[in-house]
Amino acid sequence: MDIKYVELFRALADETRQEILEFLEEHEHNVNEICDAFGRVTQPTISHHLQILKRSNLVMKQRKGKKVYYIINKKVLRNGVEGFIAQFDIQIL
């Protein structure tokens, strides 16, 4: 798996995107459900954040009928962070 660390960490650098990932941690949600959970953020803004997360492979989308559901890609998140740590030989205390 080829992970682009700049893209991964750029996606993770935004607080709203981190909150979206936390929201998706339990199970998948569609855009409307995410918007309802983030009442202060507009639907176009949520969609923009989801596109960034999708482009960095941190979320995957799955169509169910007419709705698209987003799922956190924990494998990419884990492999990205672990790979970054290994690349720089960082010791975790």
DRENNU-581757 format. One record per atom (N, C-alpha, C, O): residue in three letters; atom name; x, y, z. Coordinates in Angstrom, 1 decimal, padded with zeros to 4 digits. Each point is the difference from the previous one (the first is absolute). Example, Ala and Ser with C-alpha at 12.3 -4.5 7.8 and 13.67 -1.06 7.14 Angstrom:
<recs>
+------+------+--------+--------+--------+
! type ! atom !      u !      v !      w !
+------+------+--------+--------+--------+
!  Ala !    N !  013.2 ! -005.7 !  007.8 !
!  Ala !   CA ! -000.9 !  001.2 !  000.0 !
!  Ala !    C !  000.9 !  001.2 !  000.0 !
!  Ala !    O !  001.0 !  000.0 !  000.7 !
!  Ser !    N ! -001.4 !  001.1 ! -001.4 !
!  Ser !   CA !  000.9 !  001.1 !  000.0 !
!  Ser !    C ! -000.8 !  001.1 !  000.8 !
!  Ser !    O !  000.5 !  001.1 !  000.1 !
+------+------+--------+--------+--------+
</recs>
This chain:
<recs>
+------+------+--------+--------+--------+
! type ! atom !      u !      v !      w !
+------+------+--------+--------+--------+
!  Met !    N !  000.8 ! -001.2 !  000.0 !
!  Met !   CA ! -000.8 !  001.2 !  000.0 !
!  Met !    C !  000.9 !  001.2 !  000.0 !
!  Met !    O !  000.8 !  000.2 !  000.9 !
!  Asp !    N ! -001.0 !  000.7 ! -001.9 !
!  Asp !   CA !  000.8 !  001.2 ! -000.1 !
!  Asp !    C ! -000.7 !  001.1 !  000.7 !
!  Asp !    O ! -001.0 !  000.5 ! -000.5 !
!  Ile !    N !  001.6 !  000.0 !  001.6 !
!  Ile !   CA ! -000.7 !  001.0 !  000.8 !
!  Ile !    C !  000.8 !  001.3 ! -000.2 !
!  Ile !    O !  001.2 !  000.0 !  000.1 !
!  Lys !    N ! -001.9 !  001.0 ! -000.4 !
!  Lys !   CA !  000.6 !  001.4 ! -000.2 !
!  Lys !    C ! -000.2 !  000.7 !  001.3 !
!  Lys !    O ! -001.1 !  000.5 !  000.3 !
!  Tyr !    N !  002.2 ! -000.4 !  000.5 !
!  Tyr !   CA ! -000.1 !  000.6 !  001.3 !
!  Tyr !    C ! -000.5 !  001.4 !  000.1 !
!  Tyr !    O ! -000.8 !  000.4 !  000.9 !
!  Val !    N !  001.2 !  000.4 ! -001.9 !
!  Val !   CA ! -000.4 !  001.4 !  000.0 !
!  Val !    C ! -001.5 !  000.1 ! -000.1 !
!  Val !    O ! -000.7 !  000.8 !  000.7 !
!  Glu !    N !  000.2 ! -001.5 ! -001.7 !
!  Glu !   CA ! -001.5 !  000.0 ! -000.2 !
!  Glu !    C ! -000.7 ! -000.6 !  001.2 !
!  Glu !    O ! -001.1 !  000.6 !  000.4 !
!  Leu !    N !  001.6 ! -001.6 !  000.2 !
!  Leu !   CA ! -000.7 ! -000.6 !  001.2 !
!  Leu !    C !  000.0 !  000.9 !  001.1 !
!  Leu !    O ! -001.1 !  000.3 !  000.6 !
!  Phe !    N !  002.2 !  000.3 ! -000.2 !
!  Phe !   CA !  000.1 !  000.9 !  001.1 !
!  Phe !    C ! -000.7 !  001.4 ! -000.3 !
!  Phe !    O ! -000.5 !  000.6 !  000.9 !
!  Arg !    N !  000.5 ! -000.2 ! -002.1 !
!  Arg !   CA ! -000.8 !  001.2 ! -000.4 !
!  Arg !    C ! -001.5 ! -000.2 !  000.3 !
!  Arg !    O ! -000.6 !  000.8 !  000.5 !
!  Ala !    N !  000.2 ! -002.0 ! -000.9 !
!  Ala !   CA ! -001.4 ! -000.3 !  000.2 !
!  Ala !    C ! -000.3 ! -000.1 !  001.5 !
!  Ala !    O ! -001.1 !  000.4 !  000.5 !
!  Leu !    N !  002.0 ! -000.9 !  000.3 !
!  Leu !   CA ! -000.2 ! -000.2 !  001.4 !
!  Leu !    C !  000.2 !  001.4 !  000.8 !
!  Leu !    O ! -000.4 !  000.1 !  001.2 !
!  Ala !    N !  001.0 !  000.9 ! -001.9 !
!  Ala !   CA !  000.3 !  001.2 !  000.7 !
!  Ala !    C ! -001.2 !  000.9 !  000.3 !
!  Ala !    O !  000.1 !  000.9 !  000.8 !
!  Asp !    N ! -001.2 ! -001.2 ! -001.4 !
!  Asp !   CA ! -001.2 !  000.8 !  000.2 !
!  Asp !    C ! -000.9 ! -000.5 !  001.1 !
!  Asp !    O ! -000.3 ! -001.2 !  000.1 !
!  Glu !    N ! -000.1 !  002.0 !  000.9 !
!  Glu !   CA ! -000.8 ! -000.4 !  001.1 !
!  Glu !    C ! -001.3 ! -000.6 ! -000.4 !
!  Glu !    O ! -000.5 ! -001.0 !  000.6 !
!  Thr !    N ! -000.2 !  001.6 ! -001.6 !
!  Thr !   CA ! -001.3 ! -000.5 ! -000.4 !
!  Thr !    C !  000.2 ! -001.4 ! -000.6 !
!  Thr !    O ! -000.9 ! -000.9 !  000.2 !
!  Arg !    N !  001.9 !  000.7 ! -001.0 !
!  Arg !   CA !  000.3 ! -001.4 ! -000.6 !
!  Arg !    C !  000.3 ! -001.0 !  001.1 !
!  Arg !    O ! -000.5 ! -001.1 ! -000.1 !
!  Gln !    N !  001.2 !  001.5 !  001.1 !
!  Gln !   CA !  000.2 ! -000.9 !  001.1 !
!  Gln !    C ! -001.3 ! -000.4 !  000.7 !
!  Gln !    O ! -000.2 ! -001.1 !  000.4 !
!  Glu !    N ! -000.7 !  002.1 ! -000.2 !
!  Glu !   CA ! -001.3 ! -000.2 !  000.6 !
!  Glu !    C ! -000.8 ! -001.0 ! -000.9 !
!  Glu !    O ! -000.8 ! -000.8 !  000.5 !
!  Ile !    N !  000.8 !  001.0 ! -001.8 !
!  Ile !   CA ! -000.7 ! -000.9 ! -000.9 !
!  Ile !    C !  000.5 ! -001.4 !  000.1 !
!  Ile !    O ! -000.8 ! -000.9 !  000.1 !
!  Leu !    N !  002.1 !  000.7 !  000.0 !
!  Leu !   CA !  000.6 ! -001.3 !  000.2 !
!  Leu !    C ! -000.5 ! -000.6 !  001.3 !
!  Leu !    O ! -000.3 ! -001.2 !  000.0 !
!  Glu !    N !  000.3 !  002.0 !  001.0 !
!  Glu !   CA ! -000.5 ! -000.5 !  001.3 !
!  Glu !    C ! -001.4 ! -000.5 ! -000.1 !
!  Glu !    O ! -000.4 ! -001.0 !  000.6 !
!  Phe !    N ! -000.4 !  001.8 ! -001.3 !
!  Phe !   CA ! -001.4 ! -000.3 ! -000.2 !
!  Phe !    C ! -000.2 ! -001.3 ! -000.8 !
!  Phe !    O ! -001.0 ! -000.7 !  000.3 !
!  Leu !    N !  001.8 !  000.5 ! -001.2 !
!  Leu !   CA ! -000.1 ! -001.2 ! -000.9 !
!  Leu !    C !  000.7 ! -001.2 !  000.7 !
!  Leu !    O ! -000.2 ! -001.1 ! -000.6 !
!  Glu !    N !  000.8 !  001.3 !  001.7 !
!  Glu !   CA !  000.7 ! -001.2 !  000.6 !
!  Glu !    C ! -000.9 ! -001.1 !  000.4 !
!  Glu !    O !  000.3 ! -001.2 ! -000.2 !
!  Glu !    N ! -001.5 !  001.5 !  000.7 !
!  Glu !   CA ! -001.0 ! -001.0 !  000.5 !
!  Glu !    C ! -000.6 ! -000.8 ! -001.2 !
!  Glu !    O !  000.0 ! -001.2 !  000.0 !
!  His !    N ! -000.5 !  002.0 ! -001.0 !
!  His !   CA ! -000.6 ! -000.7 ! -001.2 !
!  His !    C ! -000.1 !  001.1 ! -001.1 !
!  His !    O !  000.2 !  001.2 !  000.2 !
!  Glu !    N ! -000.7 ! -001.7 ! -001.3 !
!  Glu !   CA ! -000.1 !  000.8 ! -001.2 !
!  Glu !    C ! -001.1 !  001.0 !  000.1 !
!  Glu !    O ! -001.0 ! -000.2 !  000.8 !
!  His !    N !  001.1 !  001.4 ! -001.5 !
!  His !   CA ! -001.1 !  001.0 !  000.0 !
!  His !    C !  000.0 !  000.6 ! -001.4 !
!  His !    O !  001.0 !  000.0 ! -000.7 !
!  Asn !    N ! -002.2 !  000.5 !  000.4 !
!  Asn !   CA ! -000.1 !  000.7 ! -001.3 !
!  Asn !    C !  000.2 !  001.5 !  000.3 !
!  Asn !    O !  000.1 !  000.4 !  001.1 !
!  Val !    N ! -000.1 !  000.4 ! -002.2 !
!  Val !   CA !  000.3 !  001.4 !  000.2 !
!  Val !    C ! -001.0 !  000.7 !  000.8 !
!  Val !    O !  000.3 !  000.9 !  000.8 !
!  Asn !    N ! -001.6 ! -001.2 ! -000.9 !
!  Asn !   CA ! -001.0 !  000.6 !  000.8 !
!  Asn !    C !  000.2 ! -000.2 !  001.4 !
!  Asn !    O ! -000.2 !  000.9 !  000.9 !
!  Glu !    N !  000.5 ! -002.2 ! -000.5 !
!  Glu !   CA !  000.2 ! -000.3 !  001.4 !
!  Glu !    C !  001.2 !  000.7 !  000.6 !
!  Glu !    O !  000.0 !  000.5 !  001.1 !
!  Ile !    N !  001.1 ! -000.3 ! -001.9 !
!  Ile !   CA !  001.2 !  000.7 !  000.4 !
!  Ile !    C ! -000.4 !  001.5 !  000.2 !
!  Ile !    O !  000.4 !  000.6 !  000.9 !
!  Cys !    N ! -001.1 ! -000.1 ! -001.9 !
!  Cys !   CA ! -000.4 !  001.4 !  000.1 !
!  Cys !    C ! -000.9 !  000.3 !  001.3 !
!  Cys !    O !  000.2 !  001.0 !  000.7 !
!  Asp !    N ! -001.1 ! -001.9 ! -000.4 !
!  Asp !   CA ! -000.8 !  000.1 !  001.2 !
!  Asp !    C !  000.8 !  000.0 !  001.2 !
!  Asp !    O ! -000.2 !  000.7 !  001.0 !
!  Ala !    N !  001.3 ! -001.5 ! -000.9 !
!  Ala !   CA !  000.9 ! -000.1 !  001.1 !
!  Ala !    C !  000.9 !  001.2 !  000.1 !
!  Ala !    O !  000.4 !  000.4 !  001.1 !
!  Phe !    N ! -000.2 !  000.3 ! -002.2 !
!  Phe !   CA !  000.8 !  001.2 !  000.0 !
!  Phe !    C ! -000.8 !  001.2 ! -000.4 !
!  Phe !    O !  000.3 !  000.6 ! -001.0 !
!  Gly !    N ! -001.3 ! -000.3 !  001.8 !
!  Gly !   CA ! -001.0 !  001.0 ! -000.4 !
!  Gly !    C !  000.6 !  001.4 ! -000.3 !
!  Gly !    O ! -000.6 !  000.8 ! -000.7 !
!  Arg !    N !  001.8 ! -000.5 !  001.2 !
!  Arg !   CA !  000.6 !  001.3 ! -000.3 !
!  Arg !    C !  000.7 !  000.0 ! -001.3 !
!  Arg !    O !  000.5 !  001.1 ! -000.5 !
!  Val !    N ! -000.4 ! -002.2 ! -000.2 !
!  Val !   CA !  000.8 ! -000.1 ! -001.3 !
!  Val !    C ! -001.0 ! -000.3 ! -001.1 !
!  Val !    O ! -000.9 ! -000.9 !  000.1 !
!  Thr !    N !  001.0 !  001.6 ! -001.2 !
!  Thr !   CA ! -000.9 ! -000.1 ! -001.1 !
!  Thr !    C !  000.3 ! -001.3 ! -000.8 !
!  Thr !    O !  001.1 ! -000.6 !  000.1 !
!  Gln !    N ! -002.1 !  000.1 ! -000.9 !
!  Gln !   CA !  000.1 ! -001.2 ! -000.7 !
!  Gln !    C !  001.2 !  000.1 ! -001.1 !
!  Gln !    O !  000.7 ! -001.0 ! -000.1 !
!  Pro !    N ! -000.6 !  002.1 ! -000.6 !
!  Pro !   CA !  001.1 !  000.1 ! -000.9 !
!  Pro !    C !  001.4 ! -000.1 !  000.7 !
!  Pro !    O !  000.9 ! -000.5 ! -000.6 !
!  Thr !    N ! -000.8 !  001.1 !  001.8 !
!  Thr !   CA !  001.2 ! -000.1 !  000.7 !
!  Thr !    C !  000.3 ! -001.4 !  000.5 !
!  Thr !    O !  001.2 ! -000.5 ! -000.2 !
!  Ile !    N ! -002.2 ! -000.2 !  000.6 !
!  Ile !   CA !  000.2 ! -001.4 !  000.4 !
!  Ile !    C !  000.4 ! -000.8 ! -001.2 !
!  Ile !    O !  000.9 ! -000.9 !  000.1 !
!  Ser !    N ! -001.5 !  001.1 ! -001.2 !
!  Ser !   CA !  000.3 ! -000.7 ! -001.3 !
!  Ser !    C !  001.4 !  000.2 ! -000.4 !
!  Ser !    O !  000.8 ! -000.9 ! -000.4 !
!  His !    N ! -000.3 !  002.2 !  000.6 !
!  His !   CA !  001.4 !  000.3 ! -000.3 !
!  His !    C !  000.9 ! -000.7 !  000.9 !
!  His !    O !  001.0 ! -000.6 ! -000.5 !
!  His !    N ! -001.2 !  000.5 !  001.8 !
!  His !   CA !  000.8 ! -000.7 !  000.9 !
!  His !    C !  000.0 ! -001.5 ! -000.3 !
!  His !    O !  001.1 ! -000.6 !  000.0 !
!  Leu !    N ! -002.2 !  000.0 ! -000.4 !
!  Leu !   CA ! -000.1 ! -001.4 ! -000.3 !
!  Leu !    C !  000.8 ! -000.3 ! -001.3 !
!  Leu !    O !  000.6 ! -001.0 ! -000.1 !
!  Gln !    N ! -000.6 !  001.9 ! -000.8 !
!  Gln !   CA !  000.8 ! -000.2 ! -001.2 !
!  Gln !    C !  001.5 !  000.0 !  000.3 !
!  Gln !    O !  000.7 ! -000.8 ! -000.6 !
!  Ile !    N ! -000.3 !  001.7 !  001.5 !
!  Ile !   CA !  001.4 !  000.0 !  000.4 !
!  Ile !    C !  000.4 ! -001.3 !  000.7 !
!  Ile !    O !  001.0 ! -000.6 ! -000.3 !
!  Leu !    N ! -001.9 !  000.1 !  001.2 !
!  Leu !   CA !  000.2 ! -001.2 !  000.7 !
!  Leu !    C !  000.0 ! -001.2 ! -001.0 !
!  Leu !    O !  000.8 ! -001.0 !  000.2 !
!  Lys !    N ! -001.7 !  001.0 ! -001.1 !
!  Lys !   CA !  000.0 ! -001.0 ! -001.0 !
!  Lys !    C !  001.2 !  000.0 ! -000.9 !
!  Lys !    O !  000.6 ! -001.1 ! -000.3 !
!  Arg !    N ! -000.1 !  002.2 ! -000.1 !
!  Arg !   CA !  001.2 !  000.1 ! -000.9 !
!  Arg !    C !  001.2 ! -000.5 !  000.7 !
!  Arg !    O !  000.9 ! -000.5 ! -000.6 !
!  Ser !    N ! -000.9 !  000.6 !  002.0 !
!  Ser !   CA !  001.2 ! -000.5 !  000.7 !
!  Ser !    C ! -000.3 ! -001.4 !  000.5 !
!  Ser !    O !  000.8 ! -000.6 !  000.7 !
!  Asn !    N ! -001.9 !  000.0 ! -001.2 !
!  Asn !   CA ! -000.4 ! -001.4 !  000.3 !
!  Asn !    C ! -000.3 ! -000.2 !  001.5 !
!  Asn !    O !  000.0 ! -001.2 !  000.4 !
!  Leu !    N ! -000.3 !  002.2 !  000.3 !
!  Leu !   CA ! -000.3 ! -000.1 !  001.4 !
!  Leu !    C ! -001.5 ! -000.4 !  000.2 !
!  Leu !    O ! -000.4 ! -000.6 !  001.0 !
!  Val !    N ! -000.4 !  000.8 ! -002.0 !
!  Val !   CA ! -001.4 ! -000.4 !  000.0 !
!  Val !    C ! -000.3 ! -000.7 ! -001.4 !
!  Val !    O !  000.6 !  000.3 ! -001.0 !
!  Met !    N ! -001.5 ! -001.2 !  001.1 !
!  Met !   CA ! -000.5 ! -000.7 ! -001.2 !
!  Met !    C ! -001.5 !  000.3 ! -000.1 !
!  Met !    O ! -000.6 !  000.2 !  001.0 !
!  Lys !    N !  000.1 ! -000.2 ! -002.2 !
!  Lys !   CA ! -001.4 !  000.2 ! -000.2 !
!  Lys !    C ! -000.6 ! -001.3 ! -000.6 !
!  Lys !    O !  000.6 ! -000.7 ! -000.7 !
!  Gln !    N ! -001.9 !  000.5 !  001.1 !
!  Gln !   CA ! -000.7 ! -001.2 ! -000.4 !
!  Gln !    C ! -001.5 !  000.4 ! -000.3 !
!  Gln !    O ! -000.6 !  000.7 !  000.9 !
!  Arg !    N !  000.2 ! -001.0 ! -002.1 !
!  Arg !   CA ! -001.4 !  000.4 ! -000.4 !
!  Arg !    C ! -000.9 ! -001.1 !  000.5 !
!  Arg !    O !  000.2 ! -001.2 ! -000.2 !
!  Lys !    N ! -001.3 !  001.7 !  000.9 !
!  Lys !   CA ! -001.1 ! -000.9 !  000.4 !
!  Lys !    C ! -001.3 !  000.6 ! -000.5 !
!  Lys !    O ! -000.5 !  001.0 !  000.6 !
!  Gly !    N !  000.0 ! -001.5 ! -001.7 !
!  Gly !   CA ! -001.2 !  000.6 ! -000.6 !
!  Gly !    C !  000.4 !  001.4 ! -000.6 !
!  Gly !    O !  000.9 !  000.1 ! -000.8 !
!  Lys !    N ! -001.7 !  000.9 !  001.2 !
!  Lys !   CA !  000.3 !  001.4 ! -000.5 !
!  Lys !    C !  001.0 !  000.7 !  000.9 !
!  Lys !    O !  000.4 !  001.1 ! -000.4 !
!  Lys !    N !  000.0 ! -001.6 !  001.5 !
!  Lys !   CA !  000.8 !  000.7 !  001.0 !
!  Lys !    C !  001.4 ! -000.6 ! -000.1 !
!  Lys !    O !  000.3 ! -001.1 ! -000.3 !
!  Val !    N !  000.7 !  002.0 !  000.6 !
!  Val !   CA !  001.4 ! -000.3 !  000.1 !
!  Val !    C !  000.4 !  000.1 !  001.4 !
!  Val !    O ! -000.2 !  001.0 !  000.7 !
!  Tyr !    N !  000.8 ! -002.1 ! -000.2 !
!  Tyr !   CA !  000.4 ! -000.1 !  001.4 !
!  Tyr !    C !  001.6 !  000.1 !  000.1 !
!  Tyr !    O !  000.7 ! -000.6 ! -000.9 !
!  Tyr !    N ! -000.2 !  001.2 !  001.9 !
!  Tyr !   CA !  001.4 !  000.2 !  000.2 !
!  Tyr !    C !  000.5 ! -000.9 !  001.1 !
!  Tyr !    O ! -000.7 !  000.0 !  001.1 !
!  Ile !    N !  001.8 ! -000.6 ! -001.2 !
!  Ile !   CA !  000.5 ! -000.9 !  000.9 !
!  Ile !    C !  001.5 !  000.3 !  000.3 !
!  Ile !    O !  000.7 !  000.3 ! -001.0 !
!  Ile !    N ! -000.3 ! -000.2 !  002.2 !
!  Ile !   CA !  001.4 !  000.3 !  000.3 !
!  Ile !    C !  000.9 ! -001.2 ! -000.5 !
!  Ile !    O ! -000.4 ! -001.2 !  000.3 !
!  Asn !    N !  001.5 !  001.5 ! -000.9 !
!  Asn !   CA !  001.0 ! -001.1 ! -000.4 !
!  Asn !    C !  001.1 ! -000.1 !  001.0 !
!  Asn !    O !  001.0 !  000.7 ! -000.1 !
!  Lys !    N ! -001.3 ! -001.4 !  001.2 !
!  Lys !   CA !  000.9 ! -000.1 !  001.1 !
!  Lys !    C !  001.4 ! -000.6 ! -000.4 !
!  Lys !    O !  001.0 !  000.3 !  000.6 !
!  Lys !    N ! -001.1 ! -001.2 ! -001.6 !
!  Lys !   CA !  001.3 ! -000.6 ! -000.5 !
!  Lys !    C !  001.0 !  001.1 ! -000.5 !
!  Lys !    O !  001.1 ! -000.1 !  000.3 !
!  Val !    N ! -001.7 !  001.0 ! -001.1 !
!  Val !   CA !  000.9 !  001.0 ! -000.6 !
!  Val !    C !  000.5 !  001.0 !  001.1 !
!  Val !    O !  001.2 !  000.4 !  000.0 !
!  Leu !    N ! -002.1 ! -000.1 !  001.0 !
!  Leu !   CA !  000.4 !  000.8 !  001.1 !
!  Leu !    C !  001.1 ! -000.6 !  000.8 !
!  Leu !    O !  001.1 !  000.6 !  000.3 !
!  Arg !    N ! -001.3 ! -001.9 !  000.0 !
!  Arg !   CA !  001.0 ! -000.7 !  000.8 !
!  Arg !    C !  001.3 ! -000.2 ! -000.7 !
!  Arg !    O !  001.1 !  000.3 !  000.5 !
!  Asn !    N ! -001.2 ! -000.8 ! -001.8 !
!  Asn !   CA !  001.2 ! -000.2 ! -000.8 !
!  Asn !    C !  000.8 !  001.3 ! -000.2 !
!  Asn !    O !  001.2 !  000.0 ! -000.1 !
!  Gly !    N ! -002.0 !  001.1 ! -000.1 !
!  Gly !   CA !  000.7 !  001.3 ! -000.3 !
!  Gly !    C !  000.8 !  000.5 !  001.2 !
!  Gly !    O !  001.1 !  000.4 ! -000.1 !
!  Val !    N ! -001.7 ! -000.5 !  001.3 !
!  Val !   CA !  000.6 !  000.5 !  001.2 !
!  Val !    C !  001.2 ! -001.0 !  000.4 !
!  Val !    O !  001.1 !  000.5 !  000.3 !
!  Glu !    N ! -001.4 ! -001.8 ! -000.4 !
!  Glu !   CA !  001.1 ! -000.9 !  000.3 !
!  Glu !    C !  001.2 !  000.0 ! -001.0 !
!  Glu !    O !  001.1 !  000.0 !  000.4 !
!  Gly !    N ! -001.5 !  000.2 ! -001.7 !
!  Gly !   CA !  001.1 !  000.2 ! -001.0 !
!  Gly !    C !  000.8 !  001.2 !  000.2 !
!  Gly !    O !  001.2 !  000.0 ! -000.2 !
!  Phe !    N ! -001.8 !  001.1 !  000.6 !
!  Phe !   CA !  000.7 !  001.2 !  000.2 !
!  Phe !    C !  001.0 ! -000.1 !  001.2 !
!  Phe !    O !  001.1 !  000.4 !  000.0 !
!  Ile !    N ! -001.6 ! -001.1 !  001.1 !
!  Ile !   CA !  000.8 ! -000.2 !  001.1 !
!  Ile !    C !  001.2 ! -000.9 ! -000.3 !
!  Ile !    O !  001.1 !  000.3 !  000.4 !
!  Ala !    N ! -001.4 ! -001.4 ! -001.2 !
!  Ala !   CA !  001.1 ! -000.9 ! -000.4 !
!  Ala !    C !  001.0 !  000.7 ! -000.9 !
!  Ala !    O !  001.2 ! -000.3 !  000.1 !
!  Gln !    N ! -001.7 !  001.1 ! -001.0 !
!  Gln !   CA !  000.9 !  000.7 ! -001.0 !
!  Gln !    C !  001.0 !  000.8 !  000.7 !
!  Gln !    O !  001.2 !  000.1 ! -000.4 !
!  Phe !    N ! -001.5 !  000.6 !  001.5 !
!  Phe !   CA !  000.9 !  000.9 !  000.7 !
!  Phe !    C !  000.5 ! -000.7 !  001.2 !
!  Phe !    O !  000.7 !  000.7 !  000.8 !
!  Asp !    N ! -000.9 ! -002.0 ! -000.6 !
!  Asp !   CA !  000.5 ! -000.7 !  001.1 !
!  Asp !    C ! -000.3 !  000.7 !  001.3 !
!  Asp !    O !  000.9 !  000.2 !  000.9 !
!  Ile !    N ! -002.1 !  000.2 ! -000.7 !
!  Ile !   CA ! -000.5 !  000.7 !  001.2 !
!  Ile !    C ! -000.3 ! -001.1 !  001.1 !
!  Ile !    O ! -000.7 ! -000.9 ! -000.3 !
!  Gln !    N !  001.3 !  001.1 !  001.4 !
!  Gln !   CA ! -000.3 ! -000.9 !  001.2 !
!  Gln !    C ! -001.1 !  000.5 !  000.8 !
!  Gln !    O !  000.1 !  001.2 !  000.5 !
!  Ile !    N ! -001.1 ! -002.0 ! -000.3 !
!  Ile !   CA ! -001.2 !  000.4 !  000.9 !
!  Ile !    C !  000.3 ! -000.4 !  001.4 !
!  Ile !    O !  000.3 ! -001.2 !  000.2 !
!  Leu !    N ! -000.3 !  002.1 !  000.7 !
!  Leu !   CA !  000.3 ! -000.4 !  001.4 !
!  Leu !    C ! -001.2 ! -000.4 !  000.7 !
!  Leu !    O !  000.0 ! -000.4 !  001.2 !
+------+------+--------+--------+--------+
</recs>
